[in-house]
Amino acid sequence: MTMNVITPHSRRRAIAPSLSFAMCVLMLARASAASGATATTLPSEVRAALESHARQLDPITVGSTDVLTGEAPGQPRRERRTARHLTWQEGNLYCYSKDGRGEGRVNEFSFDGKLFYSGSGDGGLVTKTNPESSEPFVSADYFEMAGVSVPTTSRDLLARQASSMVLRRMSEPGGALLSVDAVTVEGHELLRVHMHVPNEVREAGLRTTKADVVRSVRTWSNKEEDINDEWKKILSIRAMPPVLVESFYLDPQLNYAVRRFERRYQDGTLLREYENSDFERLAGRDLWMPRKCLEHRYIILDHKRGVIISEKPVYTWTCEATLIVPGPITGVSFALEYTKPGTLVTDRSNPNAEKAYMIPRPTDLGDRRPWYRRPHVLFVILNVVVAGWLVVYYRRRQRLGQRK
């Protein structure tokens, strides 16, 4: 494994970004004066920096520890701890997660440039899928909060393309830049990028039919009450506002890395916010990544009550990056090839010819060990010996009884 040194940004390096920030503020002021309102275009320098983030991300490996704490109204406090590992290298992807309960359940996902792989981590289950016929399940929360994300969709994975979250959200259907302005938050001079985005949860609710709900609920319940409760939840989702407002706070001293994020309704109701801290600069790159992320969510989808918005955080998510390797790792495989006997393999690499099979156990292949070392032979021999000993024992007891 080859590792590059990660160095924290220094005050000396911050001088040039401060001058750049001043130029950005001047550009924004001129644009505002010309239009009579807040600037509604992203300065070219900022756009170039965000585009460079995506180009500079590969290769990188991040290991993290996540803690999700739930404080939903009327429910007991819950906590879930997860260890994660993600490698993005030469357009290939590997993700690993292990929850902190008991021995911990392991999940793996990878992309080797041709196929998606998902597995149970213990060698018991693995699936190979053609990326052109399915969507992957990639957990890249840390990268998305950092503002520069590894690919999480089939299209982006096939293109082997990372992305800036700011530019991605602006360019999505229904996304629209509202304003760009200079603000000061907790002593940091930041650039706030304000935009409209579609409410994706509401759109999913509009696509969900009553028949979909029935099929889904029937997998875990036969009660009509549960079906009605789930359908009420879908109706409450459909009643949500169609447009949300997102604000990204960029730090010019960190080459416009995302320091803070907010998501709200248009009336100002806060739904989600997160803050990044302890930034470190990747060696040889003009890219800063946070060591710590803290997220608060104020909205939940309750099974019986539908959409609930709380004034206090319903969920708090903390992430600490315990490992950041900004360089290639040797010896890593991006194809999950489980060889453990008994592993169930589902091969969907050909969408028209799905296959499922189990890796044979030694007894299925024909045991080539000497006959006297085979488990079933040893079992028979042991039983014969025990039975013989019992016969001898009882016969001796009978003889002793007859003598008396």
N, C-alpha and C positions, 0 to 999 in steps of 0.2 A: 504494500500500500504506500503510495506517495502522498505526502501531505505538505501543503504550503502553509506558511505562517499567516495568521490573521492578526492584523494590527488595528487598534482603535484609532479613530480619526483624531488628529491633533489640532490645536489652535492655529498652528501655522498653516495647515491645509485649509482652515476655515476662512482665511482672509479672502481668497479668490472667490469662493461662493458668496461671501457677504457682498462683494462688489457686484457679482452677478445678480444677487437679489435686489440690490439697489437699482440696477438697470431694468430688472423686471418690473419693479414698482413704478419706475419712470414710464415704461412702456404701457403699463396698465393705466396710469394716470392720463397719459395722452389719449389712449383709446377711450377712456371714460369721458374725457372732456370733449372729444370729437362726437361721441354719440349721445352725450348728455345723460349717461347712465353708467352702471358698473360694466366693466369690460366683459364681453361675451365671446372672446376668442382666446385660445390657449397660446401664450407666447411661444414663438418658434424654438427658443432656447429650452423651454420646459418640455415641449414635445420631443425634442431631440434627446434630452436626457432620459425621458421615460422609455423611448424606443431603445436606447442603448442598454437600459437595464435588462430587457428581455434578451438582447444579443449576448450579454456578458454572463448570463446565469449558468450556462452549460460550460464545464462540468461542475457539479456541486453535490455534496452529501450532507444531510442534516439529520442529526438524531435529537429527539426532543422528549420531554415528559409533559403530558397534558393532565390537568385536573379539572373536571367538570363538576360544579356544585349546583344542585337544584334547590330552589327555595320557592316552589310554586305555591300560590295561596291555598290554604286548607290541606296541604300535603306535607308529609314528613321530609326533612332535609335529606337529600341524597348526594352521594359523592362517588365519582368514577374516575379512576386514574388509569392512564394509558401511556405506554411507551411506544414511540414511533421512530421509524428510520426510513429515509427516502433518498434515493440516488438518482440523479438526472445526469446522464453522460452520453455524449455523442448521439443524442436523440433517442436513447433508450431509457427506460424508466423501471425502477424497482421500489416497491412500497412494502413496509412491514409494520404491523401493529400488534401489540399484546396488551390485553387489559390486566388490571392489577388484582383481580379477584382469584383467590386460590392459586392454582398453578398457572392460571392465565390462559385465555383463549387467544390463539395466534391466527392472524389472517395475512396472506401475502397476495400481492398483485404485481405483475410485471408486463413489460412490452419490449420485445426484442427486435423491433423494426418490422416484424411480419405478423405476429400473433399476440393476442392478449392471453395472459395466464392468470388464473386465480386459484389459490390453494388454502388449505386449512393449516398449513405450517407444520403440522405433526406428521405429514406424509399420508394422511388418511383419505384426502380428497383433492383432486386437481382438475381444472377445466381449461381446455384450450379453445379459443374463440377467434373467428375471423373478424377483424376490426371493421370491415365494411358492412357487417350484418348485425352489429351490436354496439352498445355504448358501455364504456368501462365504468367501474366504481372506484374512483381514485380520491383518497382523502388527502388533500393538500392545503389544509386550513392555515398552517403556518405561513406558507408561501403566499397565499391569497391575502392574508393580513399584512404581510410584509410589502404587498403592493406589486410584486412581480412573481407570476405563478408559472409553475411547470404545466404542461398540457394536461387537461382533465377531460377532454372530449375526443371522440374517434378522429374527427377532422384534424384537430391540432396535433394529436399524437402521430397521425400519418404524415403530417407536414413537419413533424419534429420541431415544433415551434412554441417557445415560451411566449408570455405576453405580459404587458403592463396592465394591471387591473383598472387603472384610471382610463387608459385609452380604450380598453375592451368595453367598459361600461358605457362610455360615450358613444361607441360605434354600434352597439347592439340595437336591433329594431326597437324604436320607441325611445331610445336614449337621446337626450338633448342637453347641451351645455347651457347653463343659466347664467353663471357669472364666475369671474376669477378676481379675487381681491386679496390684498395683503392684510394679515391679522397677526396679533400677538397673543400667544397662548402659553401661560405659565413661563413667561420669560423668553419663549422661542419666537423668532420672527418667521412666520409661516405663510405659505401661499395656499389659500382655500379655493378648491375647485368644486363648484356647486353645480349639480346636474339633476335633471329629471330622468327617471328610469321606470320601466314598466314593472308593475307588481306581479312578479312571476308566480307567487303563491296563489293569487287570485286567478291568474290565467290557467293554472293547473286545475283549480276548482271548477272553472267554467268548462273544462274539457272532460271532467269526471261526470259520468251519468249515474242514475240510480241503479242501473244494472251492474255497473262497475262496483258500486258500494256493496251490493248484495253478494256478488262473487267474492269480494275481499273479506267481508265479515263471515261468510259461510266457512272460511278456512279455519276460523277459531271460535265461532259461536253459531248456534242455531236459534237464538232468541230474537224475536222481532224487535224487542226493545233495543237491542244493540244495533240492529240495522237502522232503526229510526234515529237513534242518537248519532250514529255516524253520518247519516244523511243531513241532520240538522247542522252538524259541523261543516259539511260541504256548503250548505246554504249560507252559513255565517262567513265562510271564506269568500264566497261570491259577492257578499255585501261589502267587502273591503274596498277602499279607494283603488282605482285602476292605476294611479301614478304615485310613485314614491319620490322622495328627495334624498339624494346621497351627497355627502360632502367629504372630500378627501383633503387632508391637511398635509402639505408637502414642505419638507425642510430643505431650503436652498443650501445650507451648510453640509448637507448629506447628499448632495447632487439630486435633490428633490425626491428623496425617499419618503414614503408615507409614514408619518408620525402618528396621525390620528384619523379616525373615520367615524361618521355618524350617518344613520339612516332614520328618516322621519316620514310621517304623513305630511301632506302639504300644509296642514294647520299647525305644524310644529311638534306634534306628538312623537316623542322619542321611542323608537323601536329597538335600535341596536347601536352600540358604540364600542370602539376598541381603541387602545393606545399601545404603541410600540416604544420600547426604551432599550437602553444599553446597546446602542448600535456599534457595529464593528465593520471596518472596511476590509473587503476581501483583497488579499495580497495581489498586486498587479492589475487590479480592476478599479474602476471608478464606480463601485457598487457597494452600498452599505446595507447590512442585514441586521435585524434586531436580535438580541439574545432573549428578550422577554416580551411577551404579548399578553395583554389583559383585555378581556371582552366581557361586556354586560349585555344581556338580552332582556327586553321588557315585554315581550310578546310570546304567548304560547298558544298551541292549538289543543284545547282540552277535549277529551272524548265525549263528555256530556254537555259541556258549556260552550263549545266552539272556540272562537277567537277571544282571548283574554289579554288585556293590556294592563300592566301594573306600573305604579309609580316607582316601585323599588325593583331592582334586578330580579328576574325570575330565575335566570341561569347566569352563573359566572364561570368563565372559562379562562384558565391561565395556562400559558405555554412557556416553557423554558428550554431554549436550544442548548443542549448539553454538549453537542458536537457539531462543528461546522468545518467541513473539509472542502476548500475551494479548488479542488484539483482532481485529476482522474484517479480512480481506485483500480488497482490491478487484481485480476482473479475473480471479479464479480461476474455472475452469470445472470442474464436477463431472461432466461428461459427456465421456468420451473419444471424440473424433471425429477419427480418423486420416484424412487425405486423401492420403497418399502413394500414388502409383500403384503397383499391385502388392500393396497391403495386402489380406490375407485377412480378411474380416469374417464372423463367425458370429453370427447374430441369433436369440437364443432368447427374445426379449421375449414372444412368444406360444408357450407350451409346446406347443400343438397344431399349430404350423406353423413349424418351425425352418427358417431360411434360411441359406445360405452363398453368398457371392459375393466376387469380387475387384474392387477399384477399378481401372477400366480404365487402361491405359497410353496415352500420346498416340497411338501407332500404332493402338491399338484404337478410338480415337474418330474416326479419320480426320484426317490431318495437314492443317491449314489454312494452313501456311506456304507461301510462294511455292515453285514446283517446284524452283527452282535452290538453295533453302536446305534442302531435305529431305535427311536423312542418307543414305537409300538412293540418291537421285539423285546426290548428291555422290560416293558410293562408286563408282557406275557410271562417272561422268565421269572420276574419278581413274584407274580401271582402263583406260579407253579411252586416256587420255593416256599412261600408262605403256606400254601395249601399242604405241601408235603410235611412241613414242620408240625402243622396242626394235627395231621393224621397220626404221626409218630407220637405226639404228645398224648392224644386221647387213648391210643392203644396201650401206652405205658400205664396210664391211669386205670384202664380196665384190668390189666394184668395184676396190678397192685391190689385192686379190689377183690379179685378172685382168690388171691393168696390169703387174704384176711378171712 
